[in-house]
């Protein structure tokens, strides 16, 4: 099953999302900020970076940009509660999916499932 790196600074939201994704079969490594995610990106393989955009230390956009140099084939999905920030994210990472808060867990799971069910530009599943 696909491996997901979840970066979310809100502890209760991070734990909630991690449990929900694990319940449907994904392997999820969760961290509280972008700077915690960087060593994992450098030492482990992930299929998806699921990151909040607004976080302390390193925001999700910067994290996604750095992750793209480390693992260019990794998919990216942003989660945010700020519409203006979502627009900035779309410009910075145009191929990334953006999910706006509040969202229902079934919507998140459906979007993650969709990412892994469609072939990417290289014909991988």
C-alpha angles and dihedrals in degrees: 000000000000121000119229129197108206118197112186126146096203104087098206092046091047093051092044094051093043093053093045094051093044090051091061093048108270122132106232130191110190129200134175100231145006095264089059090050097054098073090048092050089052096048106032139044120246129179095202137027107206106187141169110232100218109059135136122258096013122015124221094257093056090044091053092049092051091044090054090062092048099041110013094177095055115110120233131212122181124206119197144155094209119085095198091051090050089057090052090049091051091055094045096047109018095177093054123103116235121207116190123217132269096052134153117248091239088059091052093047091047092052093047090047090050091053091056098040096057123073117246124225091279095056094250121142 
